[in-house]
């Protein structure tokens, strides 16, 4: 239900504005979804960006670094789709409500992350929205895979 609500919110925001920025240099904002946190995206070329995400999960935190390739969707000015990948490292704290493993010990995880999503930038205000799916796999600590859907809202400049 939460994922459906995020998709509806993103669709409504798209329908309210027909014009958008073609590109921005840097965006800083909040990320909300399965986990919540901060996001910074910086374009290093017209179609490539680096994104850093710091988010909370199971009583701990995870830091993710991603390289993303962006492609225009020509039918909607300012709308791009993107894909990419990177790595993450984090710690899930003891006593958290994890669905697996021993809940009485802390776990440090290191792994790979992928990402695919939509990025939209408004023309009249310096705001950008992203809706993405980010699958992950951990190679150390708790060896699991997972995924999350999230909506990011950024101040862009």
N, C-alpha and C positions, 0 to 999 in steps of 0.2 A: 504494500500500500504506500509506503514511504517513497519507493522508487517511482511509482506512478504519479504521486503528488509532485515530485521534482520534475518529471517529464512534462506534466501539465503546466507547471509554473514557467518552465523554459519556453514552452510553446506560446503561452500568453505574452511573455516578454518579447518574443520575436514578432508577434502580430501587432504590437503597439508601435513599433518603429520600423520604417521601411528603408531608412538610410543608415549607414554605419561607417566607421573608420575602416579603411582598407587594411590598415596595419597599425600597430603601435610598437614602441620600443620596449617598454617595461611595464608590467602590471603587478601590483601587490594587493593581496586580499585574503578573503576567508574561504575555506573549503568546508562544505557540509555534506554529510552522507552517512555511510556506515560508520565512518570515523570523522572527527572534526579537527580542523587545524588551520594552518596558514599556508599560503602559496605565493611564490614569486616566479613569474615567467619573464624571460628576457630573450628577445629575438636577436640572433647573431647574424642573420641574413634575412632576405625577403620571405623565405619559406622554411626557415629552421629556427628553433627556439630551444633554450635550456629552461627547465622548470625544476624548482626545488619545493618540496612539500615537507612540512613538519606537522604531524598529526598524532592524536592520541588513539590508543587502541588497547583494550583489555588492561586498564590500569597502568599503562606505560606509554611510551611514545615511539614513533618510527620516523626516521629521516629518509626521504627518497630523492634521488637526483635522476632526471629524465632528459633525454635528447628527443625532440619532437620535430616531425616534418609536417608542415601545414600546406594545404591545398585549398584554393578558392572554390566556392560553390557559386557559379556565375549567376544563377537565378535569383540569389538574395545577396545584395551588396553588404559586405561586412561579415558574411558568414563563411567560415572555413571549417573543413574537417581536418583532423590531424591524427597521426599515429606515431608511436615511438617506443622507446624502452630505456632502461637504466638499471640502477641498483638501489637497494635499501638496506638500512641497518637500524636495529631498534631493540628495545627491552620491554618485555611484558612483566609486570610486577607480581610478586607473591600475593595470594589472596584474591586475585582478580577472578571474574566470573567467565573464564575461558571454557569453551565447550569441549575441550580435550585435555589430556595430560594431567599432571599433578598441580593442583591449584595452590599448593603451599610453597612453591619455589619460583624464583625469578628466572626468566629465560631471555637470553640474548639471541636475536635472529639476524642473519645476513642472507640476502638473496637477490633475485632479479625481479624486476617489475616491467610490465608492458603497459601501454595506454593507447586508447582510441577514443575519439570524441568529437564534439562540435565546439567551436569557439566563435562567439558573436560580439561585435563591438558597436556601440551606439555612436552616431555622428554628433548629436547635440550635447551629449554629456560624456565625460571621460570615464565611462564604465564599460567593463567587458564581462561577459558571462561565458562560462564553459560548463558543458555537461559531458562527463567521461565515464568510461569503464576501465578499471585498472586491475588486471589480473597479476598475481604475484606467486612466486615459489621461493621457499626458504631452503637453503642448503646447510645451515648450521642452526643450532638451538633446536627449536621445534620444527622438524622437517615436514612441512605441510605446504599446500598451495591454498590460495584464497583469492578473493576478488572483492571489489567494491565499486559502487556507482556513486558519483558525487557531483554536486553543483558548486562551482566556484564563482565568486563575484569579486572582481578586481577593480581597483582604481588604476587607470592606464595613463601613461604619459610617454 
